[in-house]
Structures are given as C-alpha cells and as structure tokens.
Amino acid sequence: MTFRERFMRHETEFDEIFDLTDKWGFSDDPRTLREYLGLTAEEEDVWISESDEALEELLVKERGS
C-alpha cells in the first residue's frame, strides 16, 4: 500500500512522506518518486512547484479532513 493510500485512510501522518522519500532515494526502486508514494500528477506538481505544506493541505482537502 502506498503512502497516499495510507494517508487517505488516516493510517499515517503526513510526516511519513519524508522518511519514505529518503528511503526511496537510497533504493534501487525503478519507480519514480511519485509512483513510489502513490501521488497523482497534480499532487506531484503542487509539491514541486509550491511546498511540502501545500501538498499536505491538498491531501487533507482530498481526504475530507
């Protein structure tokens, strides 16, 4: 299960994304970081072009709380 799926189910906090990003960076996983985390293209764009906080706000809005 991806970070996004767990976050949307309230099974993890947003801060887990930082640990997973580090883990992905040191792995040989062939997936892109977006795929690894399960983010949509829109979410990735917000994260890259705006900030961590903007991504968190978007995800919280999407999950409804």
mmCIF file of the N, C-alpha and C atoms, coordinates in Angstrom:
data_MODEL
# 
_entry.id   MODEL 
# 
loop_
_atom_site.group_PDB 
_atom_site.id 
_atom_site.type_symbol 
_atom_site.label_atom_id 
_atom_site.label_alt_id 
_atom_site.label_comp_id 
_atom_site.label_asym_id 
_atom_site.label_entity_id 
_atom_site.label_seq_id 
_atom_site.pdbx_PDB_ins_code 
_atom_site.Cartn_x 
_atom_site.Cartn_y 
_atom_site.Cartn_z 
_atom_site.occupancy 
_atom_site.B_iso_or_equiv 
_atom_site.pdbx_formal_charge 
_atom_site.auth_seq_id 
_atom_site.auth_comp_id 
_atom_site.auth_asym_id 
_atom_site.auth_atom_id 
_atom_site.pdbx_PDB_model_num 
ATOM 1   N N  . MET A 1 1  ? 0.847   -1.167 0.000   1.00 0.00 ? 1  MET A N  1 
ATOM 2   C CA . MET A 1 1  ? 0.000   0.000  0.000   1.00 0.00 ? 1  MET A CA 1 
ATOM 3   C C  . MET A 1 1  ? 0.904   1.246  0.000   1.00 0.00 ? 1  MET A C  1 
ATOM 4   N N  . THR A 1 2  ? 0.549   2.215  -0.796  1.00 0.00 ? 2  THR A N  1 
ATOM 5   C CA . THR A 1 2  ? 1.373   3.419  -0.928  1.00 0.00 ? 2  THR A CA 1 
ATOM 6   C C  . THR A 1 2  ? 1.110   4.399  0.212   1.00 0.00 ? 2  THR A C  1 
ATOM 7   N N  . PHE A 1 3  ? 2.008   5.375  0.303   1.00 0.00 ? 3  PHE A N  1 
ATOM 8   C CA . PHE A 1 3  ? 1.829   6.448  1.290   1.00 0.00 ? 3  PHE A CA 1 
ATOM 9   C C  . PHE A 1 3  ? 0.470   7.108  1.117   1.00 0.00 ? 3  PHE A C  1 
ATOM 10  N N  . ARG A 1 4  ? 0.129   7.453  -0.127  1.00 0.00 ? 4  ARG A N  1 
ATOM 11  C CA . ARG A 1 4  ? -1.128  8.165  -0.382  1.00 0.00 ? 4  ARG A CA 1 
ATOM 12  C C  . ARG A 1 4  ? -2.323  7.354  0.098   1.00 0.00 ? 4  ARG A C  1 
ATOM 13  N N  . GLU A 1 5  ? -2.324  6.062  -0.199  1.00 0.00 ? 5  GLU A N  1 
ATOM 14  C CA . GLU A 1 5  ? -3.437  5.207  0.225   1.00 0.00 ? 5  GLU A CA 1 
ATOM 15  C C  . GLU A 1 5  ? -3.548  5.177  1.747   1.00 0.00 ? 5  GLU A C  1 
ATOM 16  N N  . ARG A 1 6  ? -2.419  5.022  2.434   1.00 0.00 ? 6  ARG A N  1 
ATOM 17  C CA . ARG A 1 6  ? -2.439  5.002  3.903   1.00 0.00 ? 6  ARG A CA 1 
ATOM 18  C C  . ARG A 1 6  ? -2.864  6.349  4.470   1.00 0.00 ? 6  ARG A C  1 
ATOM 19  N N  . PHE A 1 7  ? -2.390  7.439  3.858   1.00 0.00 ? 7  PHE A N  1 
ATOM 20  C CA . PHE A 1 7  ? -2.758  8.769  4.338   1.00 0.00 ? 7  PHE A CA 1 
ATOM 21  C C  . PHE A 1 7  ? -4.260  8.995  4.166   1.00 0.00 ? 7  PHE A C  1 
ATOM 22  N N  . MET A 1 8  ? -4.793  8.638  3.033   1.00 0.00 ? 8  MET A N  1 
ATOM 23  C CA . MET A 1 8  ? -6.224  8.842  2.778   1.00 0.00 ? 8  MET A CA 1 
ATOM 24  C C  . MET A 1 8  ? -7.095  8.019  3.713   1.00 0.00 ? 8  MET A C  1 
ATOM 25  N N  . ARG A 1 9  ? -6.575  6.914  4.209   1.00 0.00 ? 9  ARG A N  1 
ATOM 26  C CA . ARG A 1 9  ? -7.308  6.062  5.155   1.00 0.00 ? 9  ARG A CA 1 
ATOM 27  C C  . ARG A 1 9  ? -7.038  6.446  6.607   1.00 0.00 ? 9  ARG A C  1 
ATOM 28  N N  . HIS A 1 10 ? -6.313  7.552  6.804   1.00 0.00 ? 10 HIS A N  1 
ATOM 29  C CA . HIS A 1 10 ? -5.961  8.020  8.156   1.00 0.00 ? 10 HIS A CA 1 
ATOM 30  C C  . HIS A 1 10 ? -5.081  7.012  8.887   1.00 0.00 ? 10 HIS A C  1 
ATOM 31  N N  . GLU A 1 11 ? -4.288  6.251  8.154   1.00 0.00 ? 11 GLU A N  1 
ATOM 32  C CA . GLU A 1 11 ? -3.417  5.245  8.764   1.00 0.00 ? 11 GLU A CA 1 
ATOM 33  C C  . GLU A 1 11 ? -1.996  5.748  8.987   1.00 0.00 ? 11 GLU A C  1 
ATOM 34  N N  . THR A 1 12 ? -1.678  6.936  8.477   1.00 0.00 ? 12 THR A N  1 
ATOM 35  C CA . THR A 1 12 ? -0.358  7.512  8.680   1.00 0.00 ? 12 THR A CA 1 
ATOM 36  C C  . THR A 1 12 ? -0.450  9.028  8.678   1.00 0.00 ? 12 THR A C  1 
ATOM 37  N N  . GLU A 1 13 ? 0.545   9.644  9.235   1.00 0.00 ? 13 GLU A N  1 
ATOM 38  C CA . GLU A 1 13 ? 0.639   11.102 9.260   1.00 0.00 ? 13 GLU A CA 1 
ATOM 39  C C  . GLU A 1 13 ? 1.416   11.578 8.037   1.00 0.00 ? 13 GLU A C  1 
ATOM 40  N N  . PHE A 1 14 ? 1.265   12.825 7.689   1.00 0.00 ? 14 PHE A N  1 
ATOM 41  C CA . PHE A 1 14 ? 1.943   13.382 6.514   1.00 0.00 ? 14 PHE A CA 1 
ATOM 42  C C  . PHE A 1 14 ? 3.462   13.276 6.627   1.00 0.00 ? 14 PHE A C  1 
ATOM 43  N N  . ASP A 1 15 ? 4.007   13.426 7.831   1.00 0.00 ? 15 ASP A N  1 
ATOM 44  C CA . ASP A 1 15 ? 5.459   13.426 8.011   1.00 0.00 ? 15 ASP A CA 1 
ATOM 45  C C  . ASP A 1 15 ? 6.132   12.138 7.544   1.00 0.00 ? 15 ASP A C  1 
ATOM 46  N N  . GLU A 1 16 ? 5.378   11.055 7.400   1.00 0.00 ? 16 GLU A N  1 
ATOM 47  C CA . GLU A 1 16 ? 5.965   9.810  6.899   1.00 0.00 ? 16 GLU A CA 1 
ATOM 48  C C  . GLU A 1 16 ? 6.543   10.004 5.501   1.00 0.00 ? 16 GLU A C  1 
ATOM 49  N N  . ILE A 1 17 ? 6.014   10.962 4.753   1.00 0.00 ? 17 ILE A N  1 
ATOM 50  C CA . ILE A 1 17 ? 6.467   11.189 3.390   1.00 0.00 ? 17 ILE A CA 1 
ATOM 51  C C  . ILE A 1 17 ? 7.971   11.489 3.348   1.00 0.00 ? 17 ILE A C  1 
ATOM 52  N N  . PHE A 1 18 ? 8.494   12.140 4.368   1.00 0.00 ? 18 PHE A N  1 
ATOM 53  C CA . PHE A 1 18 ? 9.910   12.493 4.397   1.00 0.00 ? 18 PHE A CA 1 
ATOM 54  C C  . PHE A 1 18 ? 10.790  11.261 4.592   1.00 0.00 ? 18 PHE A C  1 
ATOM 55  N N  . ASP A 1 19 ? 10.376  10.352 5.464   1.00 0.00 ? 19 ASP A N  1 
ATOM 56  C CA . ASP A 1 19 ? 11.118  9.102  5.647   1.00 0.00 ? 19 ASP A CA 1 
ATOM 57  C C  . ASP A 1 19 ? 11.084  8.255  4.385   1.00 0.00 ? 19 ASP A C  1 
ATOM 58  N N  . LEU A 1 20 ? 9.924   8.212  3.749   1.00 0.00 ? 20 LEU A N  1 
ATOM 59  C CA . LEU A 1 20 ? 9.799   7.416  2.531   1.00 0.00 ? 20 LEU A CA 1 
ATOM 60  C C  . LEU A 1 20 ? 10.598  8.014  1.378   1.00 0.00 ? 20 LEU A C  1 
ATOM 61  N N  . THR A 1 21 ? 10.654  9.321  1.305   1.00 0.00 ? 21 THR A N  1 
ATOM 62  C CA . THR A 1 21 ? 11.448  9.982  0.268   1.00 0.00 ? 21 THR A CA 1 
ATOM 63  C C  . THR A 1 21 ? 12.919  9.625  0.443   1.00 0.00 ? 21 THR A C  1 
ATOM 64  N N  . ASP A 1 22 ? 13.401  9.660  1.679   1.00 0.00 ? 22 ASP A N  1 
ATOM 65  C CA . ASP A 1 22 ? 14.790  9.263  1.951   1.00 0.00 ? 22 ASP A CA 1 
ATOM 66  C C  . ASP A 1 22 ? 15.016  7.806  1.600   1.00 0.00 ? 22 ASP A C  1 
ATOM 67  N N  . LYS A 1 23 ? 14.094  6.943  2.005   1.00 0.00 ? 23 LYS A N  1 
ATOM 68  C CA . LYS A 1 23 ? 14.210  5.511  1.721   1.00 0.00 ? 23 LYS A CA 1 
ATOM 69  C C  . LYS A 1 23 ? 14.274  5.269  0.214   1.00 0.00 ? 23 LYS A C  1 
ATOM 70  N N  . TRP A 1 24 ? 13.407  5.925  -0.540  1.00 0.00 ? 24 TRP A N  1 
ATOM 71  C CA . TRP A 1 24 ? 13.385  5.786  -1.994  1.00 0.00 ? 24 TRP A CA 1 
ATOM 72  C C  . TRP A 1 24 ? 14.714  6.263  -2.594  1.00 0.00 ? 24 TRP A C  1 
ATOM 73  N N  . GLY A 1 25 ? 15.246  7.366  -2.081  1.00 0.00 ? 25 GLY A N  1 
ATOM 74  C CA . GLY A 1 25 ? 16.487  7.934  -2.597  1.00 0.00 ? 25 GLY A CA 1 
ATOM 75  C C  . GLY A 1 25 ? 17.680  7.007  -2.464  1.00 0.00 ? 25 GLY A C  1 
ATOM 76  N N  . PHE A 1 26 ? 17.655  6.129  -1.465  1.00 0.00 ? 26 PHE A N  1 
ATOM 77  C CA . PHE A 1 26 ? 18.760  5.193  -1.244  1.00 0.00 ? 26 PHE A CA 1 
ATOM 78  C C  . PHE A 1 26 ? 18.457  3.802  -1.779  1.00 0.00 ? 26 PHE A C  1 
ATOM 79  N N  . SER A 1 27 ? 17.353  3.659  -2.477  1.00 0.00 ? 27 SER A N  1 
ATOM 80  C CA . SER A 1 27 ? 16.965  2.342  -3.001  1.00 0.00 ? 27 SER A CA 1 
ATOM 81  C C  . SER A 1 27 ? 17.244  2.245  -4.495  1.00 0.00 ? 27 SER A C  1 
ATOM 82  N N  . ASP A 1 28 ? 17.090  1.056  -5.005  1.00 0.00 ? 28 ASP A N  1 
ATOM 83  C CA . ASP A 1 28 ? 17.215  0.808  -6.442  1.00 0.00 ? 28 ASP A CA 1 
ATOM 84  C C  . ASP A 1 28 ? 15.840  0.680  -7.088  1.00 0.00 ? 28 ASP A C  1 
ATOM 85  N N  . ASP A 1 29 ? 14.815  1.165  -6.419  1.00 0.00 ? 29 ASP A N  1 
ATOM 86  C CA . ASP A 1 29 ? 13.444  1.059  -6.922  1.00 0.00 ? 29 ASP A CA 1 
ATOM 87  C C  . ASP A 1 29 ? 13.346  1.786  -8.256  1.00 0.00 ? 29 ASP A C  1 
ATOM 88  N N  . PRO A 1 30 ? 12.886  1.116  -9.298  1.00 0.00 ? 30 PRO A N  1 
ATOM 89  C CA . PRO A 1 30 ? 12.817  1.746  -10.619 1.00 0.00 ? 30 PRO A CA 1 
ATOM 90  C C  . PRO A 1 30 ? 11.662  2.730  -10.795 1.00 0.00 ? 30 PRO A C  1 
ATOM 91  N N  . ARG A 1 31 ? 10.729  2.744  -9.863  1.00 0.00 ? 31 ARG A N  1 
ATOM 92  C CA . ARG A 1 31 ? 9.593   3.651  -9.972  1.00 0.00 ? 31 ARG A CA 1 
ATOM 93  C C  . ARG A 1 31 ? 10.029  5.087  -9.701  1.00 0.00 ? 31 ARG A C  1 
ATOM 94  N N  . THR A 1 32 ? 9.297   6.022  -10.271 1.00 0.00 ? 32 THR A N  1 
ATOM 95  C CA . THR A 1 32 ? 9.531   7.424  -9.932  1.00 0.00 ? 32 THR A CA 1 
ATOM 96  C C  . THR A 1 32 ? 9.080   7.637  -8.489  1.00 0.00 ? 32 THR A C  1 
ATOM 97  N N  . LEU A 1 33 ? 9.513   8.736  -7.891  1.00 0.00 ? 33 LEU A N  1 
ATOM 98  C CA . LEU A 1 33 ? 9.096   9.031  -6.525  1.00 0.00 ? 33 LEU A CA 1 
ATOM 99  C C  . LEU A 1 33 ? 7.583   9.180  -6.455  1.00 0.00 ? 33 LEU A C  1 
ATOM 100 N N  . ARG A 1 34 ? 6.997   9.803  -7.458  1.00 0.00 ? 34 ARG A N  1 
ATOM 101 C CA . ARG A 1 34 ? 5.532   9.959  -7.495  1.00 0.00 ? 34 ARG A CA 1 
ATOM 102 C C  . ARG A 1 34 ? 4.850   8.605  -7.464  1.00 0.00 ? 34 ARG A C  1 
ATOM 103 N N  . GLU A 1 35 ? 5.325   7.666  -8.273  1.00 0.00 ? 35 GLU A N  1 
ATOM 104 C CA . GLU A 1 35 ? 4.743   6.324  -8.298  1.00 0.00 ? 35 GLU A CA 1 
ATOM 105 C C  . GLU A 1 35 ? 4.960   5.606  -6.969  1.00 0.00 ? 35 GLU A C  1 
ATOM 106 N N  . TYR A 1 36 ? 6.150   5.738  -6.430  1.00 0.00 ? 36 TYR A N  1 
ATOM 107 C CA . TYR A 1 36 ? 6.500   5.095  -5.166  1.00 0.00 ? 36 TYR A CA 1 
ATOM 108 C C  . TYR A 1 36 ? 5.577   5.552  -4.042  1.00 0.00 ? 36 TYR A C  1 
ATOM 109 N N  . LEU A 1 37 ? 5.282   6.852  -4.010  1.00 0.00 ? 37 LEU A N  1 
ATOM 110 C CA . LEU A 1 37 ? 4.416   7.410  -2.973  1.00 0.00 ? 37 LEU A CA 1 
ATOM 111 C C  . LEU A 1 37 ? 2.938   7.276  -3.297  1.00 0.00 ? 37 LEU A C  1 
ATOM 112 N N  . GLY A 1 38 ? 2.614   7.029  -4.565  1.00 0.00 ? 38 GLY A N  1 
ATOM 113 C CA . GLY A 1 38 ? 1.225   6.903  -4.986  1.00 0.00 ? 38 GLY A CA 1 
ATOM 114 C C  . GLY A 1 38 ? 0.551   8.228  -5.251  1.00 0.00 ? 38 GLY A C  1 
ATOM 115 N N  . LEU A 1 39 ? 1.333   9.278  -5.451  1.00 0.00 ? 39 LEU A N  1 
ATOM 116 C CA . LEU A 1 39 ? 0.760   10.600 -5.690  1.00 0.00 ? 39 LEU A CA 1 
ATOM 117 C C  . LEU A 1 39 ? 0.239   10.734 -7.116  1.00 0.00 ? 39 LEU A C  1 
ATOM 118 N N  . THR A 1 40 ? -0.733  11.591 -7.298  1.00 0.00 ? 40 THR A N  1 
ATOM 119 C CA . THR A 1 40 ? -1.215  11.908 -8.641  1.00 0.00 ? 40 THR A CA 1 
ATOM 120 C C  . THR A 1 40 ? -0.266  12.934 -9.259  1.00 0.00 ? 40 THR A C  1 
ATOM 121 N N  . ALA A 1 41 ? -0.392  13.142 -10.558 1.00 0.00 ? 41 ALA A N  1 
ATOM 122 C CA . ALA A 1 41 ? 0.430   14.142 -11.237 1.00 0.00 ? 41 ALA A CA 1 
ATOM 123 C C  . ALA A 1 41 ? 0.159   15.536 -10.667 1.00 0.00 ? 41 ALA A C  1 
ATOM 124 N N  . GLU A 1 42 ? -1.094  15.833 -10.364 1.00 0.00 ? 42 GLU A N  1 
ATOM 125 C CA . GLU A 1 42 ? -1.438  17.140 -9.782  1.00 0.00 ? 42 GLU A CA 1 
ATOM 126 C C  . GLU A 1 42 ? -0.777  17.325 -8.426  1.00 0.00 ? 42 GLU A C  1 
ATOM 127 N N  . GLU A 1 43 ? -0.822  16.291 -7.596  1.00 0.00 ? 43 GLU A N  1 
ATOM 128 C CA . GLU A 1 43 ? -0.212  16.367 -6.273  1.00 0.00 ? 43 GLU A CA 1 
ATOM 129 C C  . GLU A 1 43 ? 1.302   16.561 -6.384  1.00 0.00 ? 43 GLU A C  1 
ATOM 130 N N  . GLU A 1 44 ? 1.912   15.846 -7.299  1.00 0.00 ? 44 GLU A N  1 
ATOM 131 C CA . GLU A 1 44 ? 3.352   16.000 -7.510  1.00 0.00 ? 44 GLU A CA 1 
ATOM 132 C C  . GLU A 1 44 ? 3.682   17.426 -7.951  1.00 0.00 ? 44 GLU A C  1 
ATOM 133 N N  . ASP A 1 45 ? 2.883   17.965 -8.831  1.00 0.00 ? 45 ASP A N  1 
ATOM 134 C CA . ASP A 1 45 ? 3.110   19.326 -9.321  1.00 0.00 ? 45 ASP A CA 1 
ATOM 135 C C  . ASP A 1 45 ? 3.017   20.342 -8.186  1.00 0.00 ? 45 ASP A C  1 
ATOM 136 N N  . VAL A 1 46 ? 2.021   20.203 -7.340  1.00 0.00 ? 46 VAL A N  1 
ATOM 137 C CA . VAL A 1 46 ? 1.866   21.106 -6.200  1.00 0.00 ? 46 VAL A CA 1 
ATOM 138 C C  . VAL A 1 46 ? 3.080   20.985 -5.280  1.00 0.00 ? 46 VAL A C  1 
ATOM 139 N N  . TRP A 1 47 ? 3.521   19.769 -5.036  1.00 0.00 ? 47 TRP A N  1 
ATOM 140 C CA . TRP A 1 47 ? 4.660   19.531 -4.154  1.00 0.00 ? 47 TRP A CA 1 
ATOM 141 C C  . TRP A 1 47 ? 5.924   20.194 -4.702  1.00 0.00 ? 47 TRP A C  1 
ATOM 142 N N  . ILE A 1 48 ? 6.156   20.021 -6.010  1.00 0.00 ? 48 ILE A N  1 
ATOM 143 C CA . ILE A 1 48 ? 7.362   20.565 -6.638  1.00 0.00 ? 48 ILE A CA 1 
ATOM 144 C C  . ILE A 1 48 ? 7.285   22.082 -6.791  1.00 0.00 ? 48 ILE A C  1 
ATOM 145 N N  . SER A 1 49 ? 6.163   22.573 -7.273  1.00 0.00 ? 49 SER A N  1 
ATOM 146 C CA . SER A 1 49 ? 6.075   23.992 -7.595  1.00 0.00 ? 49 SER A CA 1 
ATOM 147 C C  . SER A 1 49 ? 5.731   24.880 -6.405  1.00 0.00 ? 49 SER A C  1 
ATOM 148 N N  . GLU A 1 50 ? 5.166   24.285 -5.352  1.00 0.00 ? 50 GLU A N  1 
ATOM 149 C CA . GLU A 1 50 ? 4.770   25.103 -4.196  1.00 0.00 ? 50 GLU A CA 1 
ATOM 150 C C  . GLU A 1 50 ? 5.575   24.721 -2.951  1.00 0.00 ? 50 GLU A C  1 
ATOM 151 N N  . SER A 1 51 ? 5.133   23.688 -2.236  1.00 0.00 ? 51 SER A N  1 
ATOM 152 C CA . SER A 1 51 ? 5.830   23.340 -0.999  1.00 0.00 ? 51 SER A CA 1 
ATOM 153 C C  . SER A 1 51 ? 5.283   22.050 -0.403  1.00 0.00 ? 51 SER A C  1 
ATOM 154 N N  . ASP A 1 52 ? 5.988   21.555 0.617   1.00 0.00 ? 52 ASP A N  1 
ATOM 155 C CA . ASP A 1 52 ? 5.500   20.400 1.376   1.00 0.00 ? 52 ASP A CA 1 
ATOM 156 C C  . ASP A 1 52 ? 4.151   20.724 2.003   1.00 0.00 ? 52 ASP A C  1 
ATOM 157 N N  . GLU A 1 53 ? 4.065   21.924 2.547   1.00 0.00 ? 53 GLU A N  1 
ATOM 158 C CA . GLU A 1 53 ? 2.837   22.337 3.222   1.00 0.00 ? 53 GLU A CA 1 
ATOM 159 C C  . GLU A 1 53 ? 1.659   22.392 2.255   1.00 0.00 ? 53 GLU A C  1 
ATOM 160 N N  . ALA A 1 54 ? 1.903   22.857 1.038   1.00 0.00 ? 54 ALA A N  1 
ATOM 161 C CA . ALA A 1 54 ? 0.832   22.924 0.033   1.00 0.00 ? 54 ALA A CA 1 
ATOM 162 C C  . ALA A 1 54 ? 0.361   21.523 -0.336  1.00 0.00 ? 54 ALA A C  1 
ATOM 163 N N  . LEU A 1 55 ? 1.295   20.579 -0.442  1.00 0.00 ? 55 LEU A N  1 
ATOM 164 C CA . LEU A 1 55 ? 0.905   19.199 -0.728  1.00 0.00 ? 55 LEU A CA 1 
ATOM 165 C C  . LEU A 1 55 ? 0.082   18.632 0.423   1.00 0.00 ? 55 LEU A C  1 
ATOM 166 N N  . GLU A 1 56 ? 0.521   18.875 1.637   1.00 0.00 ? 56 GLU A N  1 
ATOM 167 C CA . GLU A 1 56 ? -0.229  18.376 2.789   1.00 0.00 ? 56 GLU A CA 1 
ATOM 168 C C  . GLU A 1 56 ? -1.644  18.955 2.799   1.00 0.00 ? 56 GLU A C  1 
ATOM 169 N N  . GLU A 1 57 ? -1.777  20.243 2.561   1.00 0.00 ? 57 GLU A N  1 
ATOM 170 C CA . GLU A 1 57 ? -3.099  20.884 2.522   1.00 0.00 ? 57 GLU A CA 1 
ATOM 171 C C  . GLU A 1 57 ? -3.990  20.252 1.450   1.00 0.00 ? 57 GLU A C  1 
ATOM 172 N N  . LEU A 1 58 ? -3.411  20.005 0.271   1.00 0.00 ? 58 LEU A N  1 
ATOM 173 C CA . LEU A 1 58 ? -4.178  19.395 -0.817  1.00 0.00 ? 58 LEU A CA 1 
ATOM 174 C C  . LEU A 1 58 ? -4.638  17.988 -0.437  1.00 0.00 ? 58 LEU A C  1 
ATOM 175 N N  . LEU A 1 59 ? -3.747  17.191 0.126   1.00 0.00 ? 59 LEU A N  1 
ATOM 176 C CA . LEU A 1 59 ? -4.105  15.827 0.503   1.00 0.00 ? 59 LEU A CA 1 
ATOM 177 C C  . LEU A 1 59 ? -5.178  15.811 1.593   1.00 0.00 ? 59 LEU A C  1 
ATOM 178 N N  . VAL A 1 60 ? -5.043  16.695 2.554   1.00 0.00 ? 60 VAL A N  1 
ATOM 179 C CA . VAL A 1 60 ? -6.046  16.760 3.632   1.00 0.00 ? 60 VAL A CA 1 
ATOM 180 C C  . VAL A 1 60 ? -7.400  17.153 3.043   1.00 0.00 ? 60 VAL A C  1 
ATOM 181 N N  . LYS A 1 61 ? -7.384  18.100 2.134   1.00 0.00 ? 61 LYS A N  1 
ATOM 182 C CA . LYS A 1 61 ? -8.624  18.528 1.472   1.00 0.00 ? 61 LYS A CA 1 
ATOM 183 C C  . LYS A 1 61 ? -9.244  17.369 0.693   1.00 0.00 ? 61 LYS A C  1 
ATOM 184 N N  . GLU A 1 62 ? -8.414  16.613 -0.023  1.00 0.00 ? 62 GLU A N  1 
ATOM 185 C CA . GLU A 1 62 ? -8.901  15.488 -0.831  1.00 0.00 ? 62 GLU A CA 1 
ATOM 186 C C  . GLU A 1 62 ? -9.511  14.385 0.021   1.00 0.00 ? 62 GLU A C  1 
ATOM 187 N N  . ARG A 1 63 ? -8.926  14.147 1.182   1.00 0.00 ? 63 ARG A N  1 
ATOM 188 C CA . ARG A 1 63 ? -9.459  13.055 2.015   1.00 0.00 ? 63 ARG A CA 1 
ATOM 189 C C  . ARG A 1 63 ? -10.653 13.495 2.850   1.00 0.00 ? 63 ARG A C  1 
ATOM 190 N N  . GLY A 1 64 ? -10.876 14.810 2.909   1.00 0.00 ? 64 GLY A N  1 
ATOM 191 C CA . GLY A 1 64 ? -12.078 15.290 3.580   1.00 0.00 ? 64 GLY A CA 1 
ATOM 192 C C  . GLY A 1 64 ? -11.908 15.628 5.040   1.00 0.00 ? 64 GLY A C  1 
ATOM 193 N N  . SER A 1 65 ? -10.683 15.698 5.513   1.00 0.00 ? 65 SER A N  1 
ATOM 194 C CA . SER A 1 65 ? -10.475 16.142 6.902   1.00 0.00 ? 65 SER A CA 1 
ATOM 195 C C  . SER A 1 65 ? -9.010  16.392 7.170   1.00 0.00 ? 65 SER A C  1 
# 
